[in-house]
Each structure stands twice: as C-alpha cells, then as structure tokens.
Amino acid sequence: MFSNFCNLPIFLAAQAQANLGVAAKPAVIDSTSSHSYAQLLLDSYAVESEIIQHITSPGNNVALLIPNSYLYVISTLGIWLSGSAVVPLSLMHVKSELGYFLSDSDCKAVLSTNEHLELLTTVCNEFDLSVKIILVDTIPLYLVPPSDIPSHNIDINSNALVVYTSGTTGKPKGVVSSHINVNAQLTSLRTAWEINENDRLLHVLPLHHTHTLINKLMSFLFCLFCKNKKALLLKKFESYSESELEASKVFKKWEQLTTQVMVERYGMSEIGMALSNSGTDKSQRFPGHVGTPLPNVSVRLVNEAGVDVTNDPNLSGEVQIKGDTVFKRFKTGDVGNCNSDGVFKLLGRNSTDIIKSGGYKLSSIELEQHILECELVREISVVAIPDEILEFVPGAAVVFKKQDQENSDDSKEMIDQLRKWCLKEMSQYKVPRFFVVVDELPVNLMRKVDKKKVLALFK
C-alpha cells in the first residue's frame, strides 16, 4: 500500500504497520474519533499537499496553533513531510507573544483551525507579518489512497523543530533541533524507559514545548508504531506523570495517593531529555535527584576553573551535555553534583539559583525544598538579594497556608515563626535574611516561577 513513503524513522515505522495488514487498526484516538495507521499517513500527506501549494521550497519554518488533537499530530507530520520545521505555539500565548514568535522565527505559514482564524489575522495585521494562515480543519482528507503518492526523502540534518524557551532569564529564544536530534531523543527514551504497548500516560500539558511534543507524544507514537499493539490516546492516558525537581514531601504525598513513585528527570528545550531516574525500577528513583545519563548522552560537571569534577561527590560544577540529542556539546548554565553511584543532583541555574554569599555558594532550590518542609509554608521562592558586605544574601517570597495579608501583624507573626523554624533546622548562613509575604508567586506562561519578578518584590 505504501512504498518508500518517507525516509524519516517515525514514518518508516508507521509505514511498516500500515503494510502489515493492520492498516485499519487504530493508531491515534482523540476526543473526536479513532484514526488508523493508514489514515494517519494519508492525512499527513494531505496536510503536506496543502502546505506546498503555498510554500514551494523546503527548509522553512511553519508554526502550529492547534488544540491537543489528531489534527495536531497530522499537522506536525505534514510539516515534516514538506521539508519544513515545526514551530509549536501555545493557545495560551497572547497577541504580543504570538507576534514575537512568528516574526522571530520568520515563519512562512501557520497551521491552525477556524476557531483561531480571527486571532491570527489580527496578529498578522498588527505586526505586519506576511504569514500564510492554513486552516487544517478545512483541508480535504483522503478517503482512499491516491495512486501517485511520491516518495519523500528528507535530509536528516535539516531542521525539524524550533521550540521557544520559557524566557526565565530573558526574552524567549528559539531552539533549533534537527531530525537527527529528534530521532535520537525518540530512541533514547524508548530504550531508557522501556516504553511498550501496555503503557499509558497522563498527558496534562500543552504540546508547544519539547517535553510534551517529543518526549511524550512523539516518543509514545513512535514506540506504538514499532510495537503495533495499542493506540495512542490524546488526553486519555491513565497512569502517572514524571516530574523534575519535586520537593520531597510532594514526592512522598504522590506515592501515598497513587502508589506510584515519581520519575524525576532533567531536560530542556536545547537538549531534549538528558538525565532520568529509572523508568522501570522504583527502587532506583531517588527524591531530589534527576538520575543518570540516558542512552547515548554524556554528562559531565565542570567547575569555574574548567576542571572536570564529575567523579568527586563533594564538589559541584556546571552541567555540560554531549550527544546526538543536542549540538556538539552544550553548556547548560545549570549547576549540579554527582554522587558516588553516578546519580546527578541539580542545585539550580548558575545565573538565578546559585547565591554567592560570604564565600558560600547556596542553592536556592535546596533552600526552597528545605523550607517547604515547614508546615506553615505552601509555596516559596528564594532569590539573591544584593548585600554590601556578603555580595548577596538569600531572600524568600512566601505563600503561607493560612495567612491574612491585609493584617500586617498576622504576616509579621507568621514570618517570625518561619524564621525561628529556619534557625532551628538550617545553618544560620542559609537562613533567608529577608522575607516577603505574597498571595501567590509570580509565574511565566509555562507556570514556572519568574524569579526576576520575585526579586522585584524586595525593591
């Protein structure tokens, strides 16, 4: 039925299933319907056919602004078939953000649905963008295979994905991954987590960043193509999610509620997934640690003098990554250490989470996790406050479990109680010098705490 449809591994796997007499079996199930292996390939080809009517040459960037659905899957695959790179956008982005992403990535087209046509038209007009809007929900899909489906030979070194960072330390930056990078991530996770046809995933995040699009959606789709047992269900998985840098009490509470042990892991837009606790052995999941390097990924720790300190558990250094999932080598800007068993622990961002105070290097993440053990505290964010003598001192923005922010005496009393707890449970040099009480911590679009805004609370 399909012959030499496309040379990219995910298409080769799907093509193999479609040709094995299981073409009518479900490959993807979303809230609207069940979609077979054959239909997935045909519909991806239909999307590609529409794209190349407007973009005649490969090597361009095409954006996606589509809800989590089957349309998202075939749009992603259709863009890859056309030889272009996918620029995933979020339905939570406001007009100014959409305008910035479309302009900065020099997108030639954006795939969306009728529901978002007015928004995109307004954005293109306000930002003077010459971007073709293609409505995927109006593209005629093939009911029967056309007789002349061409072969697609995509350069595996070409760009596959442009994902924008969340902008925690500045304006969001576009991270470019090639098809080699993407395939390396798919195969690495499949091996490390032993994803198989019996697995289910609670997918509660949007699809506009690397973790949910590649590490979750495409990794599971790729594995299911290879296994041919179960369909991929969008937003209908029934097991547990993995999470990074969870506070120990959250880790324990999750296990109590679900009997599942969280898989903490480490990755980012620039490198995909690099470190992970065991996906199969619960005894090898250590709270507060992010595990060991994934297959075909090398990780080392380098101190400020450029010395490799990976094998010294008493020292910390910048996390540096090498492998097919990333560029030649990547300096992450994160600081961590590695214990004698080769398990890595992250201490935070060198620029925002490491506080140099009176000769000490304090990890704001460690301070936050420690203070969260206090029964008074619901949320906390620790930042570096400039100090004339010590260079910096810790400052903490706190959300108390029970607080009346309008009552200054109540807030002062809560802070006094927390300070006493800290002095009892922590070394004095680690105790935050300043506290500010807030109703909620400021966050960015990815729901990550915006430490620049936290710092502004102390001015």
Phi, psi and omega in degrees: 000310177245130181229119180052045184299309179200143184278351179291139186306320183294327177284322178299320179294316179294320179297320180299319179292319181296332182266358182265019180080013179242023185301330183272353181284153184295135171253321181222136175236126174238194185289349183261321188189181174254138187232128187278170176302313181297317181295324179300314179293316180297317182290326175297320177294322178297318178296316179300319180300323178289319181299313186287351171289335182250334179235104190274344181243147178283176175087014179259176175252133179233126184273159176236126171227083189220141176296161175300110184191177175301325179300327179295319182295308183290334177290317177300311181294323179296320177297317178297320178299327182283353181087009180258172179256146180273131173244093183286133178245162182256142175292348178270350179295139175273173186302317182297324179288317178299317179299318180296313183295316180295321181287312184296324181273357180053049180293138177268339180205161174225129178267129182208198179232167180307325183302330186249011182299314182298317179299311182294322177298316178297316180299313181297322179291314183293328182256008177052053183257134175263073183243125179284126178266118181248120182270108186292329182284001175247359181287128177295123180263154185280127174275329175228151182295133173292157186279350188234044177292120182282162172283145179243113179251097184266133177294116184291346176273353182283164182291136178249328192210137171235104183251132180270136177292168183280353175075038181287334181241013180164194179295141180306139181243143178279125179256122185261126176242137177275172176295330175297314179300313183297314181295324178297321178294318180299312184287326180297313181290323179300319180288312186292316184267356180050048179296131179222181188293347181267355184280151173227152184228129173278101187260096187251006183252156175292166189259021186262014175224167192303316187300313185276330181281310184267304185294333182252287187304302185287327178297314179292320179298315180299315181293322180291325175300316183289327184270323181058062175230308186236160177273158173274126181251117178283125177064023181227022180284156191235010182253226186239162180255157175263150182214145182260147172053042178284140174298148186301324181288330174292318177305311182291320181297320179298319179295322178296320184284325191243345189069004178262146178258122183302143173261101177278141184211172185224128176194176178200171183305322186288337188231359188068221178259134184241319183233146178202142166291169185299133176275350185239334183249106183298332181290345180255031175244114188248117181305135179084356178243154184249013168089205185245164181301141175288164179306136177066020175240132176251136181230135174221164178242128183235128181279182185295339179272002180083015182266135177287117182244020184304321187270007177249103184295348181270353183243154176240160179198173179290137179283124178238136189241140175221140178158174181291345179284350187220182176296190182307316174200151184225126173269114191283335187083359176265151178246138181208180170220171186225127182279180185293344178269003179081016179265128185271150174228135180265137178258344176135182178285135178301326185274332187235339188248353177256117184256114178272106187229109176056038180092349177265149170250108184260137175268116179297329180294316178296320178297317180298314181296323180292313183292333177295344177286345176288130186293347179281337195261130173267311180218155178205148173223127182252132180229168180268121178257125180304141180220135185295330184263311186266000184080302175216154172225154179289140171233144186234127169266126190236137167251113179277153179295322177229113182209152175236093187295335179286342179262100184296326179295321179296315180298317180297319180295319179296318179296318179300318179296319181292319180298318178298319178298315181298316181296332179280324189260347187227157172298146187300323183290345178269343184289128178307134178286324183237146175231143171226136182263131179227158176286324177205153179280141177291135181230161175265190185299329181275008180066021172272145179297129180271100187288338175295320178287327176297315180301323181296338179294340184265357183271000000 
